Amino acid sequence: MSAPHASLPSPASSHPPPASRPVWRSPLRGPRLTALLGVVLLAGITLLFVTGLLSYAAYNPDLGGGVNDKTPGKGLLGFYLFSWPTGPSWLYRLTQGLHVTLGIALVPVLLAKLWSVIPKLFTLPPARSVGHALERLSLLLLVGGALFEFVTGILNIQLEYLFPGSFYPLHFYGAWVFIGAFAAHVVLRMPRTVRALRERTDPAAAADDTGLVAARPDPPTMTRRGALGLVGAGSLLLFATTAGQSLGGWWRRTALLAPHGGREPGGGPNGFQINKTAAAVGVTARETGDAWRLTVEGGGRRVRIGRAELLALPQHSAALPIACVEGWSTGDQEWSGVRLRDLAALVGLGDRPPGVLVESLQLHGAFRRAALRDNQVRDPRSLLALRVGGAELSPDHGYPARIIVPAAPGVLQTKWVARLTFGEW
């Protein structure tokens, strides 16, 4: 009577460990491989998060009652915001170029890490206790958050807005959800990660308590070292074919996988990258012709001034790049025009000019209005640019006048300027 009873599976064996199931048979999986990939992601994602926060701060989101802010209701999530500096002039070019290039280079590492732990994602039963359920929930937020942030970021770089809503709030709030789950995961898994890195070999399946080592592995086709080398080579290739777009100049030709790299944007002084043409945003030659006037307001005064009058004012030059949120940069261009602080002086605000609201002629798209801080207005390199490289601005580069400010994101370098309002708005 006892034999049949003895042959029944015990409750502990009714759900075999994930890595022992026939579908998970790779001999490469193990805690050491997962730990190595995790350490790389720990360093990389931390840097991505910091540079992402810096990018958000560079938009001056707390300025002008939300003029620049595309993430309403951020509340306490904006605790770290500070006045974005104007120097060095290449600051945003560096931070955002690093953010985008590193994010793309980490894609093979992220995919390899998810592959290495995929048996854990299918553990049965889904929850053995309240604590286990919370851990599983954090894992869901971690994996889902990572995929969401990387996918939306890459789509934005490629200018493919396939997701619903605006990229800015989606990516911003998604980053905070993901980093919360990421931090919890690091705290929970760090002791096991350190232990796995100290061990020279992964444990045998019989002694494995991680559920990653296959009980009946298939014959190996490569070593774990070879797998890590393959992942590293993929990351290096993506880095080498992306980084050039942030460097500008000759290096653009190496950015074969970047949307604004690997091809010449044109010749002459205006032959550098743009995101939106005049036609795309509804700016016509009729609006930018001889009838165009710039309105300057502030301190209770208003001045309207034409382009010829602007050219008659003292002209100044500055070598500055345009660096965009998508990670590309034009490199330094030689701009000339009227200093913003001199325009503030036209309405009696010359001593310590305040911030300014810039309004464009464009009809379509975001950032038709953008606000700049007082430190940006006061910087002698901040210009209402009328020329570039000694030539008139082209229509697509903002003719008859555009804003150029050191270290600011490209979307704040407003083209086709129609009005400047200094002070309260």
C-alpha positions in Angstrom: 0.0 0.0 0.0 2.9 2.3 0.6 4.6 1.9 -2.8 2.1 3.8 -4.9 2.0 6.6 -2.2 5.8 6.8 -2.3 5.8 7.3 -6.1 3.7 10.5 -5.9 5.6 13.7 -6.4 6.2 15.8 -3.3 4.8 19.3 -3.2 8.4 20.6 -3.4 9.0 18.8 -6.7 5.7 19.6 -8.3 7.2 22.7 -9.9 10.8 22.0 -10.9 13.3 24.9 -10.7 13.0 27.1 -13.9 16.5 26.3 -15.2 15.8 22.5 -14.9 13.0 22.7 -17.4 13.8 21.5 -20.9 13.4 24.9 -22.4 16.2 26.4 -20.3 19.1 24.3 -21.3 21.9 26.8 -22.0 25.2 25.9 -20.1 26.2 29.6 -20.1 23.6 30.7 -17.6 24.8 31.0 -14.0 25.1 33.5 -11.1 28.6 34.6 -12.1 27.6 35.6 -15.6 24.5 37.4 -14.3 26.6 39.2 -11.7 29.1 40.4 -14.2 26.5 41.8 -16.5 24.7 43.3 -13.5 27.8 45.2 -12.3 28.2 46.8 -15.8 24.5 47.8 -15.8 24.8 49.2 -12.3 27.5 51.6 -13.3 26.0 52.4 -16.7 22.4 52.9 -15.6 23.5 55.1 -12.7 25.4 57.3 -15.1 22.4 57.3 -17.5 20.1 58.4 -14.7 22.4 61.2 -13.5 22.9 62.6 -17.1 19.1 62.3 -17.7 18.4 64.4 -14.6 21.0 66.9 -15.8 19.2 67.0 -19.2 15.9 67.8 -17.5 17.5 70.5 -15.4 19.0 72.1 -18.5 15.5 72.8 -19.8 14.9 75.1 -16.9 11.6 73.4 -16.2 10.8 75.5 -13.1 11.0 78.7 -15.1 8.2 80.8 -16.4 5.3 79.0 -14.9 5.8 75.9 -17.0 6.8 77.5 -20.4 9.6 75.0 -20.8 8.2 72.3 -18.6 6.7 69.3 -20.5 6.2 67.2 -17.3 3.4 69.0 -15.3 2.8 67.8 -11.8 6.3 66.7 -11.1 6.0 67.9 -7.5 8.7 66.4 -5.3 10.4 64.8 -8.2 11.9 68.2 -9.1 13.7 68.5 -5.8 17.1 68.5 -7.4 16.5 71.3 -9.9 19.0 74.2 -10.0 19.8 77.1 -12.3 21.5 75.7 -15.3 24.9 77.3 -16.0 26.1 78.8 -19.2 29.6 77.4 -19.0 31.4 75.6 -20.2 29.6 76.2 -23.6 29.9 72.5 -24.4 28.3 71.3 -21.1 25.0 70.1 -22.6 26.7 68.7 -25.6 28.8 66.5 -23.2 26.1 65.4 -20.8 23.4 64.7 -23.4 25.9 63.1 -25.8 27.0 60.8 -23.1 23.4 60.0 -22.1 22.4 59.0 -25.6 25.6 57.3 -26.7 25.9 55.3 -23.4 22.2 54.3 -23.6 22.6 52.8 -27.1 25.9 51.1 -26.2 24.2 49.4 -23.2 21.5 47.8 -25.2 23.5 44.5 -25.8 24.3 44.4 -22.1 20.7 44.8 -21.1 19.5 42.1 -23.5 22.2 39.7 -22.3 21.3 40.4 -18.7 17.6 39.7 -19.4 18.5 36.5 -21.3 20.7 35.4 -18.4 17.8 35.7 -15.8 14.9 34.7 -18.0 14.3 31.4 -16.1 13.6 33.5 -13.0 10.9 35.4 -14.8 8.9 32.2 -15.2 9.3 30.8 -11.7 6.3 28.8 -10.5 4.3 29.4 -8.4 4.3 33.1 -9.1 4.2 34.0 -5.4 5.1 31.7 -2.5 4.7 34.4 0.2 4.0 38.1 0.7 7.7 38.9 0.6 8.2 36.8 -2.5 5.2 38.5 -4.2 6.7 41.9 -3.4 10.0 40.8 -4.9 8.2 39.6 -8.0 6.4 42.9 -8.3 9.7 44.8 -8.1 11.1 42.5 -10.8 8.2 43.3 -13.0 8.7 47.0 -12.5 12.4 46.6 -13.1 12.2 44.7 -16.3 9.2 46.6 -17.6 10.8 49.9 -16.7 14.1 49.1 -18.3 12.4 48.1 -21.6 10.2 51.1 -21.5 13.0 53.6 -20.9 15.3 52.1 -23.5 12.6 51.7 -26.2 11.1 55.2 -25.8 14.6 56.7 -25.7 15.7 55.0 -28.9 12.5 55.9 -30.6 13.0 59.6 -29.6 16.6 59.5 -30.9 15.2 58.2 -34.3 12.5 60.8 -34.2 9.9 58.1 -34.4 7.1 59.0 -31.9 5.1 55.8 -32.0 4.2 55.9 -28.3 1.0 57.8 -27.1 1.5 61.2 -25.6 4.6 63.4 -25.2 8.0 61.8 -24.9 9.0 64.2 -22.1 6.6 63.2 -19.3 6.6 59.5 -20.4 10.3 59.2 -20.2 10.6 61.4 -17.0 8.0 59.5 -14.9 9.1 56.2 -16.4 12.7 56.9 -15.3 11.6 57.5 -11.7 9.6 54.3 -11.6 12.4 52.3 -13.1 15.1 53.8 -10.9 13.1 53.0 -7.8 12.7 49.4 -8.8 16.4 49.3 -9.8 17.6 50.7 -6.4 15.5 48.1 -4.6 16.8 45.3 -6.7 20.4 46.4 -6.1 19.9 46.5 -2.4 18.3 43.0 -2.4 20.7 41.4 -4.7 24.1 43.0 -3.9 25.1 40.4 -1.3 24.4 37.5 -3.8 26.2 39.5 -6.6 29.3 39.9 -4.4 29.3 36.3 -3.5 29.0 35.2 -7.1 31.9 37.4 -8.2 34.1 36.0 -5.5 33.5 32.5 -6.6 35.7 31.5 -9.6 33.2 29.0 -11.0 29.4 28.8 -10.9 27.9 26.2 -8.6 26.8 22.8 -9.9 23.1 22.6 -10.6 22.5 20.4 -7.6 24.0 23.0 -5.3 22.5 26.0 -7.1 20.0 28.1 -5.1 19.6 30.8 -7.8 17.5 28.8 -10.3 19.9 29.9 -13.1 22.1 26.9 -13.6 20.5 24.3 -15.9 20.2 20.8 -14.4 20.6 19.1 -17.7 22.5 21.6 -19.9 23.1 21.2 -23.6 26.6 20.9 -24.9 28.4 24.3 -24.9 29.0 26.1 -28.2 31.0 28.9 -26.6 32.5 29.7 -23.2 31.1 32.3 -20.8 34.1 34.4 -21.5 33.3 34.2 -25.2 29.7 35.3 -24.5 30.9 38.3 -22.5 33.3 39.2 -25.3 30.5 39.0 -27.9 28.3 41.3 -25.8 31.2 43.7 -25.3 32.0 43.7 -29.0 28.3 44.6 -29.8 28.4 47.5 -27.3 31.7 48.7 -28.8 30.3 48.6 -32.3 27.2 50.6 -31.3 29.4 53.1 -29.5 31.7 53.5 -32.5 28.8 54.0 -34.9 26.9 56.5 -32.7 29.3 58.7 -30.8 30.3 60.7 -33.8 27.0 62.5 -33.9 27.8 64.2 -30.6 31.3 65.2 -31.6 30.4 66.9 -34.9 32.7 67.8 -37.7 34.5 64.9 -39.5 33.3 62.5 -36.8 29.7 62.7 -38.0 30.7 60.4 -40.9 31.3 57.6 -38.4 27.8 57.9 -36.8 26.3 55.4 -39.3 23.5 54.3 -36.9 22.6 57.8 -35.7 19.6 59.6 -37.4 21.7 62.7 -38.0 25.1 61.1 -38.5 26.9 59.5 -41.4 25.7 61.9 -44.0 26.5 65.5 -45.0 23.8 68.0 -44.1 24.9 70.4 -46.9 27.6 72.8 -47.8 28.5 76.4 -47.0 28.2 78.2 -43.7 24.6 77.0 -43.3 25.6 73.4 -44.0 25.0 71.9 -40.6 22.3 69.8 -39.1 18.7 70.9 -38.5 15.7 69.1 -37.0 12.8 71.0 -38.4 12.6 73.0 -41.6 10.7 76.3 -42.0 8.2 74.6 -44.2 7.6 71.9 -41.6 6.6 74.4 -38.9 4.6 76.7 -41.1 7.1 79.6 -41.4 6.8 81.3 -44.9 8.9 83.8 -46.8 6.1 86.3 -46.5 6.5 86.3 -42.7 10.2 86.6 -42.7 10.6 89.2 -45.5 11.0 92.9 -45.4 7.9 93.4 -43.3 9.3 91.3 -40.4 9.8 93.2 -37.1 11.1 92.0 -33.8 9.1 93.1 -30.8 11.1 93.7 -27.6 9.1 94.3 -24.4 10.0 94.8 -20.7 9.9 97.3 -17.9 6.6 98.7 -19.2 8.2 99.6 -22.6 7.9 98.2 -26.1 10.2 98.5 -29.1 9.7 97.2 -32.6 12.8 96.9 -34.7 13.6 95.6 -38.2 16.5 93.5 -39.4 18.4 96.4 -40.9 18.2 98.2 -37.6 19.4 95.2 -35.7 22.4 94.9 -38.0 23.1 98.6 -37.3 23.4 97.8 -33.6 26.8 96.7 -32.1 27.5 93.2 -33.5 29.2 90.5 -31.5 30.4 87.0 -32.3 30.5 83.7 -30.4 31.6 80.2 -31.4 29.0 77.9 -30.0 27.5 74.5 -30.7 23.9 73.4 -31.0 23.3 70.3 -29.0 20.0 68.5 -29.2 18.2 66.1 -26.8 18.5 63.4 -29.5 22.3 63.4 -28.8 23.6 65.1 -31.9 25.6 68.3 -32.0 26.7 70.6 -34.8 30.1 71.3 -33.3 31.1 75.0 -32.9 29.6 77.4 -35.4 30.7 81.1 -35.6 27.5 83.1 -34.8 27.2 86.9 -35.0 24.4 89.2 -33.9 23.1 91.4 -31.1 23.7 90.4 -27.5 20.5 89.6 -25.6 21.6 92.0 -22.8 21.9 94.8 -25.3 18.3 94.1 -26.5 17.2 94.3 -22.8 18.9 97.7 -22.6 16.6 98.9 -25.5 13.7 98.8 -23.0 15.6 100.2 -20.1 16.8 96.9 -18.5 20.5 97.2 -19.2 22.1 97.0 -15.7 21.0 93.5 -14.6 18.6 92.2 -17.2 16.1 89.6 -16.1 15.1 86.4 -17.9 13.3 86.5 -21.2 10.4 84.8 -22.9 11.2 84.1 -26.5 8.4 83.6 -29.0 8.7 82.2 -32.5 6.9 82.6 -35.8 6.5 78.9 -36.1 2.9 77.5 -36.1 3.4 73.8 -35.5 5.3 71.7 -32.9 6.5 72.2 -29.4 8.7 75.1 -28.0 7.0 77.9 -30.0 7.7 79.7 -26.7 10.8 79.2 -24.6 12.1 80.9 -21.5 15.7 81.7 -20.6 17.1 82.5 -17.2 18.7 85.8 -16.3 22.2 84.3 -16.2 21.7 83.2 -19.8 20.5 86.6 -20.9 23.5 88.3 -19.1 26.2 86.0 -20.7 28.1 88.0 -23.3 27.9 85.0 -25.7 24.1 84.9 -25.7 23.0 86.4 -29.0 20.1 87.1 -31.2 22.0 85.7 -34.1 21.6 87.2 -37.5 24.5 85.5 -39.3 26.4 82.2 -39.1 29.9 81.7 -40.5 29.7 85.2 -42.0 26.6 84.4 -44.1 23.0 85.2 -43.6 21.0 82.6 -41.8 19.2 80.3 -44.1 15.4 80.0 -43.7 15.8 76.5 -42.2 18.3 77.8 -39.6 16.0 80.6 -38.4 16.2 83.6 -40.7 15.7 86.4 -40.0 16.9 85.9 -36.4 17.4 83.1 -33.9 18.6 82.6 -30.3 22.0 81.2 -29.5 22.9 80.6 -25.9 25.9 78.7 -24.5 25.3 75.2 -22.9 21.5 75.2 -23.6 19.5 72.4 -25.2 18.8 72.9 -28.9 15.1 73.4 -28.4 15.8 76.5 -26.4 17.8 78.0 -29.3 14.6 79.4 -30.8 14.5 80.0 -34.5 12.4 82.6 -36.4 12.2 84.8 -33.4 9.2 87.3 -33.4 9.1 88.6 -29.8 11.3 89.0 -26.7 9.6 89.7 -23.4 12.0 90.5 -20.6 11.0 90.2 -16.9 7.6 88.9 -15.8 5.4 87.1 -18.3 
